[in-house]
């Protein structure tokens, strides 16, 4: 996720800035299972799906940049889709 999300902790052989994004199935259920608000990313710092996407760097930079280039309607459609998972 890039050095911008580096928290200084390692897990196994991963470097402190290397994290694997898990499959997104169940993402739409996470708000209700997390007390009515989102706590996303490896450390819970993202409080919305949009914030989680925009905080990504490293190998995810291209995806983040494409998301940021979406029109408002396209972005809303993408967020609705992600919330449906």
C-alpha positions in Angstrom: 0.0 0.0 0.0 3.1 2.2 -0.1 5.3 4.0 2.3 2.5 6.5 3.1 0.7 3.8 5.1 3.9 2.5 6.7 3.2 1.9 10.4 6.6 0.6 11.3 5.3 -2.9 12.1 6.3 -6.1 10.3 4.5 -9.3 9.9 6.4 -12.4 8.8 8.8 -11.4 6.0 6.7 -8.4 4.8 8.3 -5.0 5.1 6.7 -2.3 7.2 5.0 -0.7 4.1 3.9 -4.0 2.5 0.3 -5.1 3.1 -2.0 -7.4 1.2 -5.5 -6.1 0.4 -7.9 -8.9 1.3 -10.8 -9.8 -0.9 -13.6 -7.3 -0.7 -16.4 -9.7 -0.3 -18.4 -8.7 2.8 -17.2 -5.1 2.7 -20.8 -3.9 2.6 -21.5 -5.7 5.9 -18.4 -4.3 7.7 -20.0 -1.0 8.9 -22.8 -2.9 10.8 -20.2 -5.3 12.2 -17.9 -2.5 13.3 -20.4 -0.6 15.5 -22.0 1.5 12.8 -18.9 3.1 11.3 -16.1 1.9 9.1 -12.6 1.1 10.4 -10.8 0.1 7.2 -7.2 -0.6 6.2 -4.8 -2.7 8.3 -5.0 -0.3 11.2 -8.6 1.0 11.0 -7.6 4.6 10.1 -9.9 4.9 7.1 -13.4 5.9 8.1 -15.0 5.4 4.7 -14.5 3.3 1.6 -13.5 6.4 -0.3 -10.8 7.3 2.2 -9.5 3.8 2.1 -9.1 3.9 -1.6 -7.5 7.3 -1.7 -5.0 6.4 1.1 -3.5 3.6 -1.0 -0.1 4.1 -2.6 2.6 1.8 -3.9 1.3 -0.9 -6.3 -2.2 0.5 -5.8 -1.3 4.0 -6.9 -2.7 3.5 -10.5 -6.0 2.2 -9.1 -6.2 5.1 -6.7 -5.5 7.6 -9.5 -8.2 6.1 -11.7 -10.7 6.2 -8.9 -9.8 9.9 -8.3 -10.4 10.6 -12.0 -14.0 9.3 -12.0 -16.8 11.8 -12.3 -19.0 12.3 -9.3 -21.7 10.0 -10.7 -19.1 7.3 -11.6 -17.6 7.5 -8.1 -21.0 7.2 -6.5 -21.8 4.1 -8.6 -18.4 2.6 -7.7 -19.0 3.2 -4.0 -22.6 1.7 -4.2 -21.1 -1.4 -5.9 -18.4 -1.8 -3.2 -21.1 -1.4 -0.5 -23.1 -4.2 -2.2 -20.3 -6.7 -1.8 
